[in-house]
Amino acid sequence: MFQRRHDLLLLVYLVLLIIVYPLLDQGTLNRSVFAMILGMALLLAMLSVSVKEGPTLPMSILFGVAFVLRVIDYAEATPILQALQWGALTLFFGFAVRAMFVHLFEAKTISDGHLYASASGYLFLALLWFAMYQVIETLRPGSFVTGGAPAGDHPSVLLYFSIVTLTTVGYGDIVPVWGLARMLAAVEAMIGVLYIAITVALLVGRHHERPQ
């Protein structure tokens, strides 16, 4: 019961995080507030993974690294520090996706908690690619453009781009113009399709395997 409620809380928190980000991506104070909200999401993710697999040292280390880099970045903002921070978050989200998928893959029966975890894993995929796009845009500004202007001026734009790419909607209002950015976007679209297909297959398979 505790795990199911925690998985639901994590899912709801991730959805709210995505919704409020566009309101907090400009200005030092707003970004500080978002950093605290994101930090809470990371803590919830670590708690969720620890319930499923036990304490996870890599995620704890990556959380600490991202936190320290964020603090240093307030004192002396540099592209390298920002890229390292987003790189640490990329790895963190990768561990979160792995944990959610393994939890579903190893399940003998499917509960509400598994559905919440699979949805959270999908959102973590979007955040993972968003963090990678942030690394690219930080080190190579102008890799993504929207309306002819660099997308990096509004970080939430890259999260929006990640979500519409993962879901293969692809409105075309944001365009990756650098080769590596284009390839990563293509891979994200493929993984988005595969994640849905594999997850649905697992859910259906586990449902039919339940004792009647």
Biotite code that builds the C-alpha atoms (Angstrom):
import biotite.structure as struc

atoms = struc.array([
    struc.Atom([0.000, 0.000, 0.000], chain_id="A", res_id=1, res_name="MET", atom_name="CA", element="C"),
    struc.Atom([2.815, 2.413, 0.907], chain_id="A", res_id=2, res_name="PHE", atom_name="CA", element="C"),
    struc.Atom([4.624, 1.724, -2.343], chain_id="A", res_id=3, res_name="GLN", atom_name="CA", element="C"),
    struc.Atom([1.453, 2.222, -4.411], chain_id="A", res_id=4, res_name="ARG", atom_name="CA", element="C"),
    struc.Atom([0.689, 5.551, -2.755], chain_id="A", res_id=5, res_name="ARG", atom_name="CA", element="C"),
    struc.Atom([4.282, 6.678, -3.161], chain_id="A", res_id=6, res_name="HIS", atom_name="CA", element="C"),
    struc.Atom([4.284, 5.768, -6.868], chain_id="A", res_id=7, res_name="ASP", atom_name="CA", element="C"),
    struc.Atom([1.084, 7.777, -7.332], chain_id="A", res_id=8, res_name="LEU", atom_name="CA", element="C"),
    struc.Atom([2.586, 10.743, -5.454], chain_id="A", res_id=9, res_name="LEU", atom_name="CA", element="C"),
    struc.Atom([5.695, 10.647, -7.622], chain_id="A", res_id=10, res_name="LEU", atom_name="CA", element="C"),
    struc.Atom([3.612, 10.542, -10.805], chain_id="A", res_id=11, res_name="LEU", atom_name="CA", element="C"),
    struc.Atom([1.423, 13.466, -9.733], chain_id="A", res_id=12, res_name="VAL", atom_name="CA", element="C"),
    struc.Atom([4.479, 15.464, -8.674], chain_id="A", res_id=13, res_name="TYR", atom_name="CA", element="C"),
    struc.Atom([6.208, 14.885, -12.032], chain_id="A", res_id=14, res_name="LEU", atom_name="CA", element="C"),
    struc.Atom([3.123, 16.056, -13.913], chain_id="A", res_id=15, res_name="VAL", atom_name="CA", element="C"),
    struc.Atom([2.912, 19.202, -11.785], chain_id="A", res_id=16, res_name="LEU", atom_name="CA", element="C"),
    struc.Atom([6.641, 19.792, -12.261], chain_id="A", res_id=17, res_name="LEU", atom_name="CA", element="C"),
    struc.Atom([6.228, 19.758, -16.027], chain_id="A", res_id=18, res_name="ILE", atom_name="CA", element="C"),
    struc.Atom([3.188, 22.020, -15.921], chain_id="A", res_id=19, res_name="ILE", atom_name="CA", element="C"),
    struc.Atom([4.702, 24.732, -13.695], chain_id="A", res_id=20, res_name="VAL", atom_name="CA", element="C"),
    struc.Atom([8.148, 24.819, -15.337], chain_id="A", res_id=21, res_name="TYR", atom_name="CA", element="C"),
    struc.Atom([7.201, 27.377, -18.037], chain_id="A", res_id=22, res_name="PRO", atom_name="CA", element="C"),
    struc.Atom([6.146, 29.753, -15.255], chain_id="A", res_id=23, res_name="LEU", atom_name="CA", element="C"),
    struc.Atom([9.520, 29.477, -13.504], chain_id="A", res_id=24, res_name="LEU", atom_name="CA", element="C"),
    struc.Atom([12.165, 29.404, -16.238], chain_id="A", res_id=25, res_name="ASP", atom_name="CA", element="C"),
    struc.Atom([12.927, 33.155, -16.236], chain_id="A", res_id=26, res_name="GLN", atom_name="CA", element="C"),
    struc.Atom([14.523, 35.199, -13.467], chain_id="A", res_id=27, res_name="GLY", atom_name="CA", element="C"),
    struc.Atom([16.882, 34.164, -10.686], chain_id="A", res_id=28, res_name="THR", atom_name="CA", element="C"),
    struc.Atom([14.174, 33.872, -8.042], chain_id="A", res_id=29, res_name="LEU", atom_name="CA", element="C"),
    struc.Atom([11.845, 31.823, -10.249], chain_id="A", res_id=30, res_name="ASN", atom_name="CA", element="C"),
    struc.Atom([14.640, 29.478, -11.236], chain_id="A", res_id=31, res_name="ARG", atom_name="CA", element="C"),
    struc.Atom([15.602, 29.062, -7.597], chain_id="A", res_id=32, res_name="SER", atom_name="CA", element="C"),
    struc.Atom([12.035, 28.053, -6.798], chain_id="A", res_id=33, res_name="VAL", atom_name="CA", element="C"),
    struc.Atom([12.051, 25.587, -9.669], chain_id="A", res_id=34, res_name="PHE", atom_name="CA", element="C"),
    struc.Atom([15.372, 24.167, -8.468], chain_id="A", res_id=35, res_name="ALA", atom_name="CA", element="C"),
    struc.Atom([13.767, 23.428, -5.097], chain_id="A", res_id=36, res_name="MET", atom_name="CA", element="C"),
    struc.Atom([10.751, 21.816, -6.775], chain_id="A", res_id=37, res_name="ILE", atom_name="CA", element="C"),
    struc.Atom([13.036, 19.727, -8.968], chain_id="A", res_id=38, res_name="LEU", atom_name="CA", element="C"),
    struc.Atom([15.081, 18.745, -5.922], chain_id="A", res_id=39, res_name="GLY", atom_name="CA", element="C"),
    struc.Atom([11.943, 17.436, -4.230], chain_id="A", res_id=40, res_name="MET", atom_name="CA", element="C"),
    struc.Atom([11.129, 15.413, -7.353], chain_id="A", res_id=41, res_name="ALA", atom_name="CA", element="C"),
    struc.Atom([14.612, 13.888, -7.255], chain_id="A", res_id=42, res_name="LEU", atom_name="CA", element="C"),
    struc.Atom([14.200, 12.982, -3.596], chain_id="A", res_id=43, res_name="LEU", atom_name="CA", element="C"),
    struc.Atom([10.836, 11.338, -4.322], chain_id="A", res_id=44, res_name="LEU", atom_name="CA", element="C"),
    struc.Atom([12.428, 9.415, -7.177], chain_id="A", res_id=45, res_name="ALA", atom_name="CA", element="C"),
    struc.Atom([15.226, 8.159, -4.912], chain_id="A", res_id=46, res_name="MET", atom_name="CA", element="C"),
    struc.Atom([12.692, 7.119, -2.281], chain_id="A", res_id=47, res_name="LEU", atom_name="CA", element="C"),
    struc.Atom([10.622, 5.304, -4.901], chain_id="A", res_id=48, res_name="SER", atom_name="CA", element="C"),
    struc.Atom([13.676, 3.458, -6.222], chain_id="A", res_id=49, res_name="VAL", atom_name="CA", element="C"),
    struc.Atom([14.887, 2.593, -2.707], chain_id="A", res_id=50, res_name="SER", atom_name="CA", element="C"),
    struc.Atom([11.490, 1.045, -1.911], chain_id="A", res_id=51, res_name="VAL", atom_name="CA", element="C"),
    struc.Atom([11.746, -1.119, -5.033], chain_id="A", res_id=52, res_name="LYS", atom_name="CA", element="C"),
    struc.Atom([15.450, -2.000, -5.049], chain_id="A", res_id=53, res_name="GLU", atom_name="CA", element="C"),
    struc.Atom([16.916, -0.817, -1.761], chain_id="A", res_id=54, res_name="GLY", atom_name="CA", element="C"),
    struc.Atom([19.199, 2.209, -1.287], chain_id="A", res_id=55, res_name="PRO", atom_name="CA", element="C"),
    struc.Atom([20.841, 3.260, -4.546], chain_id="A", res_id=56, res_name="THR", atom_name="CA", element="C"),
    struc.Atom([24.287, 4.806, -4.146], chain_id="A", res_id=57, res_name="LEU", atom_name="CA", element="C"),
    struc.Atom([24.718, 6.050, -7.736], chain_id="A", res_id=58, res_name="PRO", atom_name="CA", element="C"),
    struc.Atom([21.515, 8.104, -7.616], chain_id="A", res_id=59, res_name="MET", atom_name="CA", element="C"),
    struc.Atom([22.486, 9.557, -4.225], chain_id="A", res_id=60, res_name="SER", atom_name="CA", element="C"),
    struc.Atom([25.915, 10.541, -5.542], chain_id="A", res_id=61, res_name="ILE", atom_name="CA", element="C"),
    struc.Atom([24.454, 12.107, -8.681], chain_id="A", res_id=62, res_name="LEU", atom_name="CA", element="C"),
    struc.Atom([21.920, 14.023, -6.597], chain_id="A", res_id=63, res_name="PHE", atom_name="CA", element="C"),
    struc.Atom([24.719, 15.349, -4.394], chain_id="A", res_id=64, res_name="GLY", atom_name="CA", element="C"),
    struc.Atom([26.845, 16.313, -7.412], chain_id="A", res_id=65, res_name="VAL", atom_name="CA", element="C"),
    struc.Atom([23.954, 18.152, -9.066], chain_id="A", res_id=66, res_name="ALA", atom_name="CA", element="C"),
    struc.Atom([23.163, 19.952, -5.818], chain_id="A", res_id=67, res_name="PHE", atom_name="CA", element="C"),
    struc.Atom([26.766, 21.079, -5.246], chain_id="A", res_id=68, res_name="VAL", atom_name="CA", element="C"),
    struc.Atom([27.127, 22.237, -8.845], chain_id="A", res_id=69, res_name="LEU", atom_name="CA", element="C"),
    struc.Atom([23.876, 24.172, -8.528], chain_id="A", res_id=70, res_name="ARG", atom_name="CA", element="C"),
    struc.Atom([25.149, 25.970, -5.433], chain_id="A", res_id=71, res_name="VAL", atom_name="CA", element="C"),
    struc.Atom([28.457, 26.786, -7.108], chain_id="A", res_id=72, res_name="ILE", atom_name="CA", element="C"),
    struc.Atom([26.603, 27.949, -10.202], chain_id="A", res_id=73, res_name="ASP", atom_name="CA", element="C"),
    struc.Atom([24.803, 30.598, -8.138], chain_id="A", res_id=74, res_name="TYR", atom_name="CA", element="C"),
    struc.Atom([28.164, 32.071, -7.140], chain_id="A", res_id=75, res_name="ALA", atom_name="CA", element="C"),
    struc.Atom([29.871, 31.826, -10.512], chain_id="A", res_id=76, res_name="GLU", atom_name="CA", element="C"),
    struc.Atom([27.754, 30.743, -13.444], chain_id="A", res_id=77, res_name="ALA", atom_name="CA", element="C"),
    struc.Atom([29.749, 29.158, -16.263], chain_id="A", res_id=78, res_name="THR", atom_name="CA", element="C"),
    struc.Atom([28.620, 26.992, -19.186], chain_id="A", res_id=79, res_name="PRO", atom_name="CA", element="C"),
    struc.Atom([30.858, 24.140, -18.047], chain_id="A", res_id=80, res_name="ILE", atom_name="CA", element="C"),
    struc.Atom([29.328, 24.034, -14.567], chain_id="A", res_id=81, res_name="LEU", atom_name="CA", element="C"),
    struc.Atom([25.816, 24.191, -15.988], chain_id="A", res_id=82, res_name="GLN", atom_name="CA", element="C"),
    struc.Atom([26.607, 21.420, -18.491], chain_id="A", res_id=83, res_name="ALA", atom_name="CA", element="C"),
    struc.Atom([28.047, 19.233, -15.720], chain_id="A", res_id=84, res_name="LEU", atom_name="CA", element="C"),
    struc.Atom([24.947, 19.833, -13.612], chain_id="A", res_id=85, res_name="GLN", atom_name="CA", element="C"),
    struc.Atom([22.623, 18.794, -16.432], chain_id="A", res_id=86, res_name="TRP", atom_name="CA", element="C"),
    struc.Atom([24.915, 15.864, -17.210], chain_id="A", res_id=87, res_name="GLY", atom_name="CA", element="C"),
    struc.Atom([24.541, 14.606, -13.645], chain_id="A", res_id=88, res_name="ALA", atom_name="CA", element="C"),
    struc.Atom([20.765, 14.969, -13.928], chain_id="A", res_id=89, res_name="LEU", atom_name="CA", element="C"),
    struc.Atom([20.826, 13.042, -17.219], chain_id="A", res_id=90, res_name="THR", atom_name="CA", element="C"),
    struc.Atom([22.454, 10.078, -15.486], chain_id="A", res_id=91, res_name="LEU", atom_name="CA", element="C"),
    struc.Atom([20.098, 10.425, -12.520], chain_id="A", res_id=92, res_name="PHE", atom_name="CA", element="C"),
    struc.Atom([17.020, 10.286, -14.742], chain_id="A", res_id=93, res_name="PHE", atom_name="CA", element="C"),
    struc.Atom([18.555, 7.330, -16.575], chain_id="A", res_id=94, res_name="GLY", atom_name="CA", element="C"),
    struc.Atom([18.813, 5.359, -13.322], chain_id="A", res_id=95, res_name="PHE", atom_name="CA", element="C"),
    struc.Atom([15.212, 6.326, -12.508], chain_id="A", res_id=96, res_name="ALA", atom_name="CA", element="C"),
    struc.Atom([13.944, 5.066, -15.881], chain_id="A", res_id=97, res_name="VAL", atom_name="CA", element="C"),
    struc.Atom([15.845, 1.810, -15.449], chain_id="A", res_id=98, res_name="ARG", atom_name="CA", element="C"),
    struc.Atom([14.402, 1.261, -11.967], chain_id="A", res_id=99, res_name="ALA", atom_name="CA", element="C"),
    struc.Atom([10.822, 1.898, -13.083], chain_id="A", res_id=100, res_name="MET", atom_name="CA", element="C"),
    struc.Atom([11.136, -0.402, -16.104], chain_id="A", res_id=101, res_name="PHE", atom_name="CA", element="C"),
    struc.Atom([12.820, -3.222, -14.164], chain_id="A", res_id=102, res_name="VAL", atom_name="CA", element="C"),
    struc.Atom([10.124, -2.963, -11.505], chain_id="A", res_id=103, res_name="HIS", atom_name="CA", element="C"),
    struc.Atom([7.501, -3.525, -14.200], chain_id="A", res_id=104, res_name="LEU", atom_name="CA", element="C"),
    struc.Atom([9.492, -6.212, -16.034], chain_id="A", res_id=105, res_name="PHE", atom_name="CA", element="C"),
    struc.Atom([10.037, -8.333, -12.921], chain_id="A", res_id=106, res_name="GLU", atom_name="CA", element="C"),
    struc.Atom([6.447, -8.069, -11.678], chain_id="A", res_id=107, res_name="ALA", atom_name="CA", element="C"),
    struc.Atom([4.566, -11.357, -11.480], chain_id="A", res_id=108, res_name="LYS", atom_name="CA", element="C"),
    struc.Atom([1.220, -9.599, -11.166], chain_id="A", res_id=109, res_name="THR", atom_name="CA", element="C"),
    struc.Atom([0.209, -6.058, -12.061], chain_id="A", res_id=110, res_name="ILE", atom_name="CA", element="C"),
    struc.Atom([-1.107, -3.621, -9.481], chain_id="A", res_id=111, res_name="SER", atom_name="CA", element="C"),
    struc.Atom([-2.021, 0.052, -9.593], chain_id="A", res_id=112, res_name="ASP", atom_name="CA", element="C"),
    struc.Atom([1.493, 0.836, -8.384], chain_id="A", res_id=113, res_name="GLY", atom_name="CA", element="C"),
    struc.Atom([3.005, -0.757, -11.475], chain_id="A", res_id=114, res_name="HIS", atom_name="CA", element="C"),
    struc.Atom([0.825, 1.421, -13.703], chain_id="A", res_id=115, res_name="LEU", atom_name="CA", element="C"),
    struc.Atom([1.908, 4.541, -11.831], chain_id="A", res_id=116, res_name="TYR", atom_name="CA", element="C"),
    struc.Atom([5.564, 3.483, -12.032], chain_id="A", res_id=117, res_name="ALA", atom_name="CA", element="C"),
    struc.Atom([5.366, 2.821, -15.769], chain_id="A", res_id=118, res_name="SER", atom_name="CA", element="C"),
    struc.Atom([3.848, 6.279, -16.339], chain_id="A", res_id=119, res_name="ALA", atom_name="CA", element="C"),
    struc.Atom([6.541, 7.861, -14.154], chain_id="A", res_id=120, res_name="SER", atom_name="CA", element="C"),
    struc.Atom([9.182, 6.032, -16.164], chain_id="A", res_id=121, res_name="GLY", atom_name="CA", element="C"),
    struc.Atom([7.775, 7.555, -19.341], chain_id="A", res_id=122, res_name="TYR", atom_name="CA", element="C"),
    struc.Atom([7.964, 11.056, -17.852], chain_id="A", res_id=123, res_name="LEU", atom_name="CA", element="C"),
    struc.Atom([11.496, 10.380, -16.631], chain_id="A", res_id=124, res_name="PHE", atom_name="CA", element="C"),
    struc.Atom([12.414, 9.521, -20.225], chain_id="A", res_id=125, res_name="LEU", atom_name="CA", element="C"),
    struc.Atom([11.219, 12.974, -21.282], chain_id="A", res_id=126, res_name="ALA", atom_name="CA", element="C"),
    struc.Atom([13.236, 14.556, -18.458], chain_id="A", res_id=127, res_name="LEU", atom_name="CA", element="C"),
    struc.Atom([16.296, 12.495, -19.373], chain_id="A", res_id=128, res_name="LEU", atom_name="CA", element="C"),
    struc.Atom([16.317, 13.760, -22.941], chain_id="A", res_id=129, res_name="TRP", atom_name="CA", element="C"),
    struc.Atom([15.468, 17.264, -21.773], chain_id="A", res_id=130, res_name="PHE", atom_name="CA", element="C"),
    struc.Atom([18.592, 17.209, -19.583], chain_id="A", res_id=131, res_name="ALA", atom_name="CA", element="C"),
    struc.Atom([20.688, 16.003, -22.534], chain_id="A", res_id=132, res_name="MET", atom_name="CA", element="C"),
    struc.Atom([19.286, 18.780, -24.710], chain_id="A", res_id=133, res_name="TYR", atom_name="CA", element="C"),
    struc.Atom([20.222, 21.259, -21.980], chain_id="A", res_id=134, res_name="GLN", atom_name="CA", element="C"),
    struc.Atom([23.804, 19.972, -22.020], chain_id="A", res_id=135, res_name="VAL", atom_name="CA", element="C"),
    struc.Atom([23.963, 20.424, -25.784], chain_id="A", res_id=136, res_name="ILE", atom_name="CA", element="C"),
    struc.Atom([22.364, 23.873, -25.790], chain_id="A", res_id=137, res_name="GLU", atom_name="CA", element="C"),
    struc.Atom([24.622, 25.016, -22.944], chain_id="A", res_id=138, res_name="THR", atom_name="CA", element="C"),
    struc.Atom([27.847, 23.912, -24.658], chain_id="A", res_id=139, res_name="LEU", atom_name="CA", element="C"),
    struc.Atom([26.722, 24.736, -28.187], chain_id="A", res_id=140, res_name="ARG", atom_name="CA", element="C"),
    struc.Atom([24.141, 27.571, -28.095], chain_id="A", res_id=141, res_name="PRO", atom_name="CA", element="C"),
    struc.Atom([21.814, 27.647, -31.069], chain_id="A", res_id=142, res_name="GLY", atom_name="CA", element="C"),
    struc.Atom([21.628, 23.859, -31.466], chain_id="A", res_id=143, res_name="SER", atom_name="CA", element="C"),
    struc.Atom([17.848, 24.254, -31.114], chain_id="A", res_id=144, res_name="PHE", atom_name="CA", element="C"),
    struc.Atom([15.877, 27.129, -32.582], chain_id="A", res_id=145, res_name="VAL", atom_name="CA", element="C"),
    struc.Atom([12.287, 28.254, -32.244], chain_id="A", res_id=146, res_name="THR", atom_name="CA", element="C"),
    struc.Atom([10.922, 31.017, -34.433], chain_id="A", res_id=147, res_name="GLY", atom_name="CA", element="C"),
    struc.Atom([14.438, 31.670, -35.693], chain_id="A", res_id=148, res_name="GLY", atom_name="CA", element="C"),
    struc.Atom([15.768, 32.365, -32.155], chain_id="A", res_id=149, res_name="ALA", atom_name="CA", element="C"),
    struc.Atom([17.876, 30.073, -29.946], chain_id="A", res_id=150, res_name="PRO", atom_name="CA", element="C"),
    struc.Atom([15.655, 27.893, -27.787], chain_id="A", res_id=151, res_name="ALA", atom_name="CA", element="C"),
    struc.Atom([18.084, 28.072, -24.868], chain_id="A", res_id=152, res_name="GLY", atom_name="CA", element="C"),
    struc.Atom([16.756, 31.505, -23.867], chain_id="A", res_id=153, res_name="ASP", atom_name="CA", element="C"),
    struc.Atom([13.725, 29.703, -22.389], chain_id="A", res_id=154, res_name="HIS", atom_name="CA", element="C"),
    struc.Atom([14.776, 26.329, -20.920], chain_id="A", res_id=155, res_name="PRO", atom_name="CA", element="C"),
    struc.Atom([11.186, 25.104, -20.626], chain_id="A", res_id=156, res_name="SER", atom_name="CA", element="C"),
    struc.Atom([11.010, 25.145, -24.411], chain_id="A", res_id=157, res_name="VAL", atom_name="CA", element="C"),
    struc.Atom([13.460, 22.243, -24.495], chain_id="A", res_id=158, res_name="LEU", atom_name="CA", element="C"),
    struc.Atom([11.314, 20.268, -22.052], chain_id="A", res_id=159, res_name="LEU", atom_name="CA", element="C"),
    struc.Atom([8.312, 20.899, -24.280], chain_id="A", res_id=160, res_name="TYR", atom_name="CA", element="C"),
    struc.Atom([10.382, 19.781, -27.289], chain_id="A", res_id=161, res_name="PHE", atom_name="CA", element="C"),
    struc.Atom([11.424, 16.611, -25.445], chain_id="A", res_id=162, res_name="SER", atom_name="CA", element="C"),
    struc.Atom([7.818, 15.719, -24.598], chain_id="A", res_id=163, res_name="ILE", atom_name="CA", element="C"),
    struc.Atom([6.422, 16.265, -28.091], chain_id="A", res_id=164, res_name="VAL", atom_name="CA", element="C"),
    struc.Atom([9.368, 14.327, -29.559], chain_id="A", res_id=165, res_name="THR", atom_name="CA", element="C"),
    struc.Atom([8.973, 11.415, -27.132], chain_id="A", res_id=166, res_name="LEU", atom_name="CA", element="C"),
    struc.Atom([5.279, 11.192, -27.981], chain_id="A", res_id=167, res_name="THR", atom_name="CA", element="C"),
    struc.Atom([6.142, 11.535, -31.720], chain_id="A", res_id=168, res_name="THR", atom_name="CA", element="C"),
    struc.Atom([3.742, 14.476, -32.037], chain_id="A", res_id=169, res_name="VAL", atom_name="CA", element="C"),
    struc.Atom([6.435, 16.700, -33.530], chain_id="A", res_id=170, res_name="GLY", atom_name="CA", element="C"),
    struc.Atom([4.702, 20.032, -34.098], chain_id="A", res_id=171, res_name="TYR", atom_name="CA", element="C"),
    struc.Atom([7.781, 21.454, -35.820], chain_id="A", res_id=172, res_name="GLY", atom_name="CA", element="C"),
    struc.Atom([7.773, 24.752, -33.934], chain_id="A", res_id=173, res_name="ASP", atom_name="CA", element="C"),
    struc.Atom([11.145, 23.851, -32.373], chain_id="A", res_id=174, res_name="ILE", atom_name="CA", element="C"),
    struc.Atom([13.875, 22.509, -34.608], chain_id="A", res_id=175, res_name="VAL", atom_name="CA", element="C"),
    struc.Atom([17.212, 20.847, -33.776], chain_id="A", res_id=176, res_name="PRO", atom_name="CA", element="C"),
    struc.Atom([19.728, 22.288, -36.227], chain_id="A", res_id=177, res_name="VAL", atom_name="CA", element="C"),
    struc.Atom([22.963, 20.655, -35.063], chain_id="A", res_id=178, res_name="TRP", atom_name="CA", element="C"),
    struc.Atom([23.663, 17.115, -36.242], chain_id="A", res_id=179, res_name="GLY", atom_name="CA", element="C"),
    struc.Atom([24.037, 15.527, -32.803], chain_id="A", res_id=180, res_name="LEU", atom_name="CA", element="C"),
    struc.Atom([20.885, 17.238, -31.553], chain_id="A", res_id=181, res_name="ALA", atom_name="CA", element="C"),
    struc.Atom([18.955, 15.901, -34.548], chain_id="A", res_id=182, res_name="ARG", atom_name="CA", element="C"),
    struc.Atom([20.162, 12.340, -33.989], chain_id="A", res_id=183, res_name="MET", atom_name="CA", element="C"),
    struc.Atom([19.308, 12.457, -30.289], chain_id="A", res_id=184, res_name="LEU", atom_name="CA", element="C"),
    struc.Atom([15.819, 13.718, -31.137], chain_id="A", res_id=185, res_name="ALA", atom_name="CA", element="C"),
    struc.Atom([15.378, 10.856, -33.605], chain_id="A", res_id=186, res_name="ALA", atom_name="CA", element="C"),
    struc.Atom([16.521, 8.311, -31.014], chain_id="A", res_id=187, res_name="VAL", atom_name="CA", element="C"),
    struc.Atom([14.135, 9.795, -28.436], chain_id="A", res_id=188, res_name="GLU", atom_name="CA", element="C"),
    struc.Atom([11.215, 9.383, -30.840], chain_id="A", res_id=189, res_name="ALA", atom_name="CA", element="C"),
    struc.Atom([12.140, 5.738, -31.448], chain_id="A", res_id=190, res_name="MET", atom_name="CA", element="C"),
    struc.Atom([12.525, 5.011, -27.739], chain_id="A", res_id=191, res_name="ILE", atom_name="CA", element="C"),
    struc.Atom([9.180, 6.684, -27.029], chain_id="A", res_id=192, res_name="GLY", atom_name="CA", element="C"),
    struc.Atom([7.448, 4.300, -29.421], chain_id="A", res_id=193, res_name="VAL", atom_name="CA", element="C"),
    struc.Atom([9.345, 1.254, -28.124], chain_id="A", res_id=194, res_name="LEU", atom_name="CA", element="C"),
    struc.Atom([8.655, 2.114, -24.477], chain_id="A", res_id=195, res_name="TYR", atom_name="CA", element="C"),
    struc.Atom([4.910, 2.250, -25.086], chain_id="A", res_id=196, res_name="ILE", atom_name="CA", element="C"),
    struc.Atom([4.923, -0.963, -27.137], chain_id="A", res_id=197, res_name="ALA", atom_name="CA", element="C"),
    struc.Atom([7.025, -2.936, -24.638], chain_id="A", res_id=198, res_name="ILE", atom_name="CA", element="C"),
    struc.Atom([5.163, -1.588, -21.610], chain_id="A", res_id=199, res_name="THR", atom_name="CA", element="C"),
    struc.Atom([1.769, -2.440, -23.047], chain_id="A", res_id=200, res_name="VAL", atom_name="CA", element="C"),
    struc.Atom([2.994, -5.919, -23.997], chain_id="A", res_id=201, res_name="ALA", atom_name="CA", element="C"),
    struc.Atom([4.272, -6.495, -20.452], chain_id="A", res_id=202, res_name="LEU", atom_name="CA", element="C"),
    struc.Atom([1.072, -5.225, -18.859], chain_id="A", res_id=203, res_name="LEU", atom_name="CA", element="C"),
    struc.Atom([-1.120, -7.388, -21.085], chain_id="A", res_id=204, res_name="VAL", atom_name="CA", element="C"),
    struc.Atom([1.142, -10.419, -20.598], chain_id="A", res_id=205, res_name="GLY", atom_name="CA", element="C"),
    struc.Atom([1.176, -10.126, -16.818], chain_id="A", res_id=206, res_name="ARG", atom_name="CA", element="C"),
    struc.Atom([-2.602, -9.623, -16.793], chain_id="A", res_id=207, res_name="HIS", atom_name="CA", element="C"),
    struc.Atom([-3.198, -12.857, -18.711], chain_id="A", res_id=208, res_name="HIS", atom_name="CA", element="C"),
    struc.Atom([-0.754, -14.724, -16.445], chain_id="A", res_id=209, res_name="GLU", atom_name="CA", element="C"),
    struc.Atom([-2.769, -13.907, -13.318], chain_id="A", res_id=210, res_name="ARG", atom_name="CA", element="C"),
    struc.Atom([-4.550, -16.867, -11.736], chain_id="A", res_id=211, res_name="PRO", atom_name="CA", element="C"),
    struc.Atom([-8.200, -16.924, -12.715], chain_id="A", res_id=212, res_name="GLN", atom_name="CA", element="C"),
])
